[in-house]
Amino acid sequence: MKRRTAREKALQALFQVNVSNTEPNEAIEHVLEEGTPDTFMNNLVFGTIEHEKELDALISPYLVNWTMDRLANIDKTILRMAAYELKYEQDVPSNVTLDEAVELAKAFGD
């Protein structure tokens, strides 16, 4: 699976987890349908969930006149996932992570 596709699928799974309290493994199965799970996608999903509070603390100071609670769920999920990737996925260049987050926001966000 290409990393761009893995990010999209991870975003969809994380959105399901956040909005409908679906278990991460079930959300991953749902977004993959018959596909094979990808290590990078799994890292994004489980890592973002595991470090959610830490990621929110990293993001919050940059939300001028906003709070995490006011952000749309999809936008919040994109920010968390990108922050996770920037901090923990050392093999991905920062500019690639940021560009991919912008593309996800254009496709799925407000």
N, C-alpha and C positions, 0 to 999 in steps of 0.2 A: 504494500500500500504506500502511495506517495505521502510525504509528510503533510502536504496541503490537505489531502483527503483525511489523513489521520487527525489533523487539527479540527476540521469540520465535524467529523464524527465525534471527537472528544467534546467539542462544544455542545453538540446536540445531546450527548449523554449527560454532561454536567447540567445542562438546562433542565432535563427531566428530573435529575436528582434534586435540584434546588426547588423546582416548582411543584413537583408532585410527590416528593419524598420517596422516589423509587430507589431501590437498592442499586448501587453502582454496577454490579455485574449484570443485573437485569436490564438496566438502561443501555449498557454496552451491547448486549445481545439484541436488544430492540433496534438500535440504530444500525447495527451491522447486518441485520436480517439473516442472510445465509453466509455472510462473509467471514473471514478468518480474523480473529483479534490481532492487533498489531502492538508490539512492545512499546513503541513511542506513544501511541494513542492511550494505552493502559497507563503509562507513566504520567501523561497529562491529566487523565481523569483522577486516578488515585492520589497523585501528588498534590493536585489542586485541592482536593477534598481534605487531605491530611494536613495541609498547611494553610487552610482557609483563614484562620484568625491572624496568623502571621502576615499573610498576603494583604488582608484588609488593613492591617496596621501600616504596611508599607505604602499602600495606595492612598489611604485617607488624607494624609497631609497635602496631597496634590489636588484634592477636590476643592477648588476655590468656590465658596458659596454653595457647596453641595455636601451631602453625607452619603455614605454607602446605602443607607435605607432609601434615599430618594432616587437612586439610579435604577433604570429599568433592569429587570432580571438578566436579560441577554447581554446588556452592556457590562453589568457587574461580572458576569461569567467570563466575558472576553478579557476584561482587565485582570481578573484573578488568574486566568489561564496563562496570559502573556507574562504576568509577573512571576508565576511559577517557572515558566520556561526560561525567562531571563536569569533567574536566581539559581535554578537547579539543573538545567539542561546545558551543560558546559560545551557540548559539541556543536551547538547551534549559534551562529554569529548573532549578536544583538540586533543588527540592522535587519536581518531576515525575520527574527521574531517580531519586531515592531511592524515591519511591512505586512507580515501575515495577519497580525492583530488588526491592522487598519483594513485589510481586505475582508476579514471576517465581519468587522463592524459595518462596512459598506454593504455587504451581502445580507446580514442578519439583524443589524442594530437599527436604532432610531437615529 
